[in-house]
């Protein structure tokens, strides 16, 4: 009985459960994910208050950069802009402050965190994929339209949408071979990997497939070059799956064969054909450069609360489609720049862009054994930033902060206290 009241509770298991919930809710529910992060914060802060320790200086230096990125954006709170609109945008960026702080104060090790994260993310993606396919099947019965099974139509039932769900799928596939999760269940991992690959191909994000799959193949290169006889059936099934699932991807890439780039420089877009994904992005990026020049905002940026307003004015100025004023049809209004580098520069100027690039570079040069995310995944994130304003949506901000901040250094003092 005395031992029962004097032994240390298993803090690691409690925190593991909290991180499991964070990753499990990430692809399924934005609100539940927010509540899970709050729960994890409460657990970590209580544990730290109960048994405080001095965080490793190397970890603090690594986590400093996203905090500086947040503070540079938050400076707008102390300017002359209306407080409520600025606070709304600042609140969206709080993950850059909160999540690094949690990892700085956390005692959890890399193996325990990996087990919790992968065990939460992979089942959530499997459930989400089944739900999307079932909903698409029901819609197909009524519409007989095969497009129900691809891209945005497929991802309608879940909050992240096709693009962010694709990002989660790709990341999960990189982590399936981690020995910290289902170490002796290689057959189950293979089946899950093939299923996730199939759903990824249906979601058909061009950049994530075009850049991500070659890097994924390189990541698993040993599987293909070792034990060829053993994995012959797997390789055949994999190639068949890729060929079958690439049909929607190939259809979407075909629109880029004739890009018609001349329309990007038009002085008025009224009456012009609807731009494809590439042209639209180039037009948006053009508007971003024009806003920076007109507002003389290359150093300070135009601010979080004005960025969307100024971009919407560009849509009106150039006669782009702004909806029918009926129902929810608003055309291109409230589209972002679809490029995180330009979005950050317009919002917070060259210093904000420098902070972002420093974050990516610091991420890229870390030793593999300190990071939860595969180092190779930084190439995918950096490329993804070229075509999407990832940090303008909570689904992107939380994911990026989680994989960046999950940085582990073995601390002997913490390790010893955890063993008690």
Buried (B, 14 or more C-beta within 10 A) or exposed (E): EEEEEEEEEEBBEBBBBBBBBBBBBBBBBBEBBBBBBEBBBEBBBEBBEEBEEEBBEEBEEBBEBBBBBBEBBBEBEEEEBEEEBBBEBBEBBBBBBBBBBBBBBBBBBBEBBBBBBBBBBBBBBBBBBEEBBEBBEEBBEEEEEEBBBBBEBBBEEBBBBBBBBBBBBBBBBBBBBBEBBBEEEEEEBBEBBBBBBBBBBBBBBBBBBEBBBEBBEEBBEEBEEEEEEEBEEBEEEBEEBBEEBBBBBEEBBEEEEEBEEEBBEBEEBEEBEEBBBBBBBBBBBBBBEBBBEEBEBBEBBBBBBBBBEBBBEBBEEBBBBBEEEEEEEBEBBEBBBBBBBBBBBBBBBBBBBBBBBBBBEBBBEBEEEBBBBBBBBBBBBBBBBBBBBBBBBBBBBBBBBBBBBBBBBEBEEBEEBBEE
